[in-house]
Amino acid sequence: MGWLIHAEKWCLRGHIISMAFGLAGLLWVMPHPEILEYLPAGPTLYRWSLAGGGVAYILMGLVAVCLYCYRTIGLKALMTFLIAAVAVSLSSELLGTSTGLPFGEYSYLNGLGYKIAGLVPFTIPLSWFYLGISCYLLARGGLLKLGGSRFWSLLALATGALLLMSWDFVLDPAMSQTAMPFWYWHTPGAFFGMPYQNFAGWFVTGLTFMTIAAVSWRGNSRVHGLTRSQLTMPLIIYIANFTFAMVMSLAGEIYPPVLLGLLVGVLPALLCWLAAPADSSVVMLPMGVSPLDAMTAAGISES
């Protein structure tokens, strides 16, 4: 298990460092290309960054989150969420780029890798997955500690979808209005270039695959009662990706979406993390699972 943790940490570092390099390229080098003359192999590295930088940071984030989930919630829970998130988000994205539903009329440009059906970069559903599972685990960790009723389960789903949607408050202006945009809106919307419909699409898409995962996770004790230390990785992933988009938005002097994202995204994520059990002995059982069932699943038998 030790090598998994080391690999996870290195992928997380690579994920964050590649985002930092991306910010430097987009906000510093692109407006001042003369800088490349003073960097060793500067033009070559810059071309590589433009061609594959977006793909690299998403893939490293994907691997880091997969390794984390494998060792904390298990392969079955990981795969059910991965399949649901990729299938639902890819369907929504293909529908969106073809018909304008559910997000609005938009198209992807270059920089995010091979496009499925010539419409959606293959990295997009992967980013839906690793941000989506990070958001949902944070929401479950904080809210299901407060109660195991259906109300708290539904609230955790809604909160997870809200965290995911809040990321788009800062992501979309940053990625569609930068000097090198990654997608564009056919008809710019009223909210800093985005149509309000886009947020409903994000919320419903995230809520759909999180609900599928929640149903498939019933009776799985490993996804219940994650502690604060176990939820640190999802929090880092969320904050890092939010910060990447936030810096780009601020550089473009787009301020209200950043404030909104901080209030309804980052703040609730931090509160969920703080509300999670601080000790592994504080564990909430899923509805319908008795303490004996949980002990048996954990490999503990009665004496």
Order of alpha helices (4+ residues) and beta strands (2+ residues): alpha-alpha-alpha-beta-beta-beta-alpha-alpha-beta-alpha-alpha-alpha-alpha-alpha
